[in-house]
Amino acid sequence: MGKLQAEDDRTLQLVHELESRLVVLEIVSMSALAMALDTSENADSDQARALAGLIIETVEQRCHELGFGDHARKAAAGYAERLMGTAVASLYPTTQ
């Protein structure tokens, strides 16, 4: 196996490792978000909305600190919003 092939294999291995970690982080964050954004009858909806807003605001601030462009900021904010939506939907599915 040549040096270039070994480097490609290592890069692919690192990509798979990062993808695996991302899946774990998504599951943990969705579970934590679902609990924090409790949608049960006893939930404090104002608190949940404030937390969701704080998360989006923090994502946007961190993107600014990192010097992300508009496209990357929008992508990050959109991902955060989808993650929160998925978290709530997965723990509190609507019955059809």
C-alpha positions in Angstrom: 0.0 0.0 0.0 1.4 3.4 -1.0 1.9 6.3 1.3 -0.9 8.2 -0.4 -3.4 5.3 0.0 -2.5 5.0 3.7 -3.2 8.7 4.2 -6.5 8.4 2.3 -7.4 5.4 4.5 -6.5 7.3 7.7 -8.5 10.4 6.5 -11.5 8.1 5.8 -11.2 6.5 9.2 -11.1 9.9 10.9 -14.2 11.0 9.0 -16.1 7.9 10.1 -15.0 8.5 13.7 -16.2 12.1 13.5 -19.5 11.0 12.1 -19.9 8.5 14.8 -19.2 11.1 17.5 -21.6 13.5 15.9 -24.4 10.9 16.0 -23.7 10.4 19.8 -23.7 14.1 20.4 -26.9 14.6 18.5 -28.7 11.9 20.5 -27.4 13.2 23.8 -28.3 16.8 22.9 -31.7 15.9 21.6 -32.5 14.0 24.8 -31.3 16.8 27.0 -33.2 19.4 24.9 -36.4 17.3 25.1 -36.1 17.3 28.9 -35.2 21.0 29.1 -38.0 22.0 26.6 -40.6 19.9 28.4 -43.8 19.9 26.5 -45.9 18.1 29.1 -49.0 19.6 30.6 -47.0 20.9 33.6 -44.4 22.5 31.4 -43.4 26.1 31.6 -43.8 27.1 28.0 -42.2 30.6 28.6 -39.1 29.0 30.0 -38.9 26.6 27.1 -39.2 29.4 24.6 -36.6 31.4 26.5 -34.2 28.4 26.5 -34.7 27.8 22.8 -34.1 31.5 22.1 -30.9 31.4 24.2 -29.6 28.4 22.3 -30.1 30.0 18.9 -28.6 33.3 20.2 -25.6 31.5 21.6 -25.1 29.6 18.3 -25.2 32.8 16.4 -22.8 34.5 18.8 -20.3 31.6 18.7 -20.4 31.6 14.9 -19.7 35.3 14.9 -16.8 34.7 17.4 -15.4 32.1 15.0 -15.6 34.4 12.0 -18.2 32.3 10.1 -19.7 33.8 7.0 -23.5 34.3 6.6 -24.0 31.0 4.9 -22.3 29.1 7.7 -24.2 31.1 10.4 -27.5 30.3 8.8 -26.6 26.7 8.4 -25.7 26.4 12.1 -28.8 28.2 13.3 -31.0 26.1 11.1 -29.3 22.9 12.3 -29.9 24.0 16.0 -33.5 24.7 15.2 -34.0 21.3 13.5 -32.2 19.6 16.4 -34.6 21.2 18.9 -37.6 20.3 16.8 -36.4 16.7 16.4 -35.7 16.5 20.1 -39.2 17.5 21.0 -40.8 15.4 18.3 -38.9 12.3 19.2 -39.9 12.4 22.9 -43.4 13.8 22.4 -44.6 12.4 19.1 -48.0 13.4 17.8 -50.5 10.6 17.3 -52.2 10.4 14.0 
